[in-house]
Amino acid sequence: MCAIDMGGWVLELHQVDKTPSTFSEFVGEHGYGVHHLGFEVGDARDQVIQFLKDMGYDVDRTIGVYPGSSWTIVDAEDVLGVNLNIKPKR
């Protein structure tokens, strides 16, 4: 993974491996492209996830934790053409 800070936004480049993941699933179905748009929502993370769940989105697709933060991939491919990545902070 490579993260490039572009000032007001960050470009993340991921290389998939043989480990099953939402990333490798996307490449298998669509080829390489834009997997998700990420949003840092601060303390509103739980409310945003609940709002998206109430709208019918699959919010339990992939949940990850890393030092100092976490992320949730929301399956929005059918509606938006990409997934959403909701996290409190980078």
C-alpha positions as CSV (number, residue, x, y, z in Angstrom):
1,M,0.0,0.0,0.0
2,C,1.1,3.5,-0.7
3,A,-0.5,6.6,0.7
4,I,0.2,10.0,-1.0
5,D,-0.9,13.1,1.0
6,M,-2.3,15.5,-1.6
7,G,-3.0,18.3,0.8
8,G,-6.8,18.2,1.3
9,W,-7.1,14.5,0.3
10,V,-5.0,11.3,0.3
11,L,-4.5,9.0,-2.7
12,E,-4.1,5.3,-1.6
13,L,-2.7,2.7,-4.0
14,H,-3.2,-0.9,-3.0
15,Q,-1.6,-4.0,-4.5
16,V,-3.8,-7.1,-3.9
17,D,-2.3,-10.4,-2.9
18,K,-3.8,-13.9,-2.6
19,T,-5.4,-13.1,0.7
20,P,-9.2,-13.0,0.4
21,S,-10.3,-9.3,0.9
22,T,-12.7,-6.8,-0.5
23,F,-9.9,-5.5,-2.6
24,S,-9.1,-8.8,-4.2
25,E,-12.8,-9.5,-4.7
26,F,-13.1,-6.1,-6.5
27,V,-10.2,-6.8,-8.8
28,G,-11.6,-10.3,-9.6
29,E,-15.0,-8.9,-10.6
30,H,-14.0,-5.6,-12.2
31,G,-10.3,-5.5,-12.8
32,Y,-8.1,-2.7,-11.5
33,G,-9.8,0.6,-10.8
34,V,-11.3,2.7,-8.1
35,H,-12.4,0.5,-5.2
36,H,-13.6,3.1,-2.7
37,L,-13.9,6.7,-1.8
38,G,-12.9,7.3,1.8
39,F,-14.3,9.8,4.2
40,E,-12.9,10.9,7.6
41,V,-15.9,11.7,9.7
42,G,-14.4,12.2,13.2
43,D,-16.6,11.5,16.1
44,A,-19.7,11.1,13.9
45,R,-18.4,7.7,12.6
46,D,-21.0,5.6,14.4
47,Q,-23.8,7.8,13.4
48,V,-22.7,7.8,9.7
49,I,-22.4,4.0,9.8
50,Q,-25.9,3.7,11.3
51,F,-27.3,6.2,8.8
52,L,-25.9,4.1,5.9
53,K,-27.1,0.9,7.5
54,D,-30.6,2.4,7.8
55,M,-30.5,3.3,4.1
56,G,-29.9,-0.4,3.4
57,Y,-26.2,-0.5,2.7
58,D,-24.1,-3.5,3.9
59,V,-21.9,-1.9,6.6
60,D,-20.5,-5.2,7.8
61,R,-18.5,-6.0,4.7
62,T,-15.0,-5.3,6.0
63,I,-14.0,-3.7,9.3
64,G,-10.4,-3.0,10.0
65,V,-8.3,-1.6,12.9
66,Y,-4.9,-0.1,12.7
67,P,-2.9,1.9,15.3
68,G,-4.8,5.0,16.2
69,S,-7.9,4.5,14.0
70,S,-10.2,2.0,12.2
71,W,-12.1,1.8,9.0
72,T,-15.3,0.3,7.6
73,I,-15.9,-0.6,4.0
74,V,-19.5,0.0,3.0
75,D,-20.8,-1.9,0.0
76,A,-22.1,0.9,-2.3
77,E,-21.0,-0.6,-5.6
78,D,-24.5,-1.3,-7.0
79,V,-25.7,2.3,-6.3
80,L,-22.5,4.4,-6.6
81,G,-20.2,2.2,-8.6
82,V,-17.6,2.3,-5.8
83,N,-17.5,1.3,-2.1
84,L,-17.3,3.8,0.7
85,N,-14.6,3.8,3.4
86,I,-15.7,5.4,6.6
87,K,-13.2,6.2,9.3
88,P,-12.9,8.6,12.2
89,K,-9.4,9.7,11.3
90,R,-6.4,8.8,9.2
